[in-house]
Amino acid sequence: MYKVEAIIKPTKLHEVKDSLEEAGFASLTVTEVKGRGQQKGMMQQWRGRKYCVDLLPKTKIELVLAEEKLDEVVELIRKTATTGEIGDGKIFIYPVQSVIRIRTGEVDEDAL
């Protein structure tokens, strides 16, 4: 099992969520986060003063899935979240040792 963690632009959340659901991956966790990458923030002007916003709003999507579904989900997120501009985000993949469904006590693949 693997955990896929994708940091994407907030404007792409609904597209990514809908494409995952259409492909049969309805279970996920979404968190609003802030961060920066290569773009290192952006300059803005307010009331005539310039300032740097170096932590930009991002959205983190997390889901845990079986190994055989990993490539499909990663490619689906990558294709759907891309705008072709800097700041599109990153996808991280982590191995998951075990999963336990709290309500039923099911473990691992059965708990997904």
C-alpha positions in Angstrom: 0.0 0.0 0.0 1.1 3.5 -0.7 0.1 7.0 0.4 0.0 9.6 -2.4 0.3 13.2 -1.3 -0.2 15.9 -3.9 0.3 19.6 -3.4 -1.6 21.4 -6.1 -3.0 24.9 -6.9 -6.3 25.5 -5.1 -8.0 26.3 -8.4 -7.4 22.7 -9.6 -8.9 20.9 -6.6 -12.4 20.3 -8.1 -11.0 19.0 -11.4 -8.6 16.6 -9.6 -11.3 15.5 -7.1 -13.8 14.9 -9.9 -11.4 13.0 -12.1 -10.3 10.8 -9.1 -14.0 10.1 -8.3 -14.8 9.2 -11.9 -11.9 6.8 -11.9 -13.2 5.1 -8.8 -11.0 6.8 -6.2 -13.6 8.6 -4.0 -11.8 8.4 -0.6 -9.3 11.2 0.0 -8.4 13.9 2.5 -8.0 17.5 1.5 -6.1 20.2 3.5 -5.6 23.8 2.8 -1.9 24.6 3.2 0.6 27.3 2.4 4.0 26.9 0.9 6.5 27.9 -1.8 8.7 26.2 -4.3 10.9 27.6 -7.1 8.7 30.6 -7.5 9.7 31.8 -4.0 6.5 33.8 -3.6 5.4 36.8 -5.5 5.5 40.6 -5.2 2.3 42.4 -4.5 1.3 46.0 -4.0 -1.2 47.3 -1.5 -1.9 50.9 -0.8 1.2 51.9 -2.8 3.6 49.7 -0.9 5.2 46.6 -2.3 5.6 43.5 -0.3 6.5 39.9 -0.9 4.0 37.1 -0.3 6.4 34.2 0.1 4.0 31.5 1.3 1.3 30.9 -1.3 -2.0 29.1 -0.8 -1.9 25.5 -1.9 -4.1 22.4 -1.5 -2.9 19.0 -0.3 -4.7 15.9 -1.4 -3.9 12.6 0.4 -5.1 9.1 -0.4 -3.9 5.6 0.4 -4.2 2.9 -2.2 -3.0 -0.5 -3.3 0.3 -0.7 -5.2 -1.4 -1.8 -8.5 -3.4 1.4 -8.6 -0.5 3.7 -7.8 0.6 4.5 -11.4 -2.9 5.2 -12.5 -3.6 7.7 -9.7 -0.3 9.5 -10.0 -0.7 10.0 -13.7 -4.4 11.1 -13.2 -3.4 13.7 -10.7 -0.4 14.9 -12.8 -2.5 15.3 -15.9 -5.4 17.0 -14.2 -3.5 19.4 -11.9 -1.1 20.7 -14.5 -1.4 24.2 -15.9 2.0 24.3 -17.5 3.1 27.2 -15.2 5.5 27.4 -12.4 3.8 26.4 -9.1 1.7 23.5 -10.3 2.9 21.5 -7.3 4.4 18.1 -6.5 3.3 14.5 -5.9 4.9 12.6 -3.0 4.6 8.8 -2.6 5.2 7.0 0.7 5.0 3.3 1.6 2.2 2.6 4.1 2.9 -0.2 6.6 -0.7 -0.8 7.7 -4.2 0.6 7.7 -6.9 -0.1 10.2 -10.6 0.9 9.7 -11.7 2.2 13.2 -15.4 1.4 12.8 -15.0 -2.3 11.8 -11.4 -3.2 12.8 -10.7 -4.3 9.2 -7.0 -4.1 8.3 -4.8 -3.3 5.3 -6.4 -3.8 1.9 -9.8 -4.6 3.4 -9.7 -1.2 5.2 -9.3 0.8 2.1 
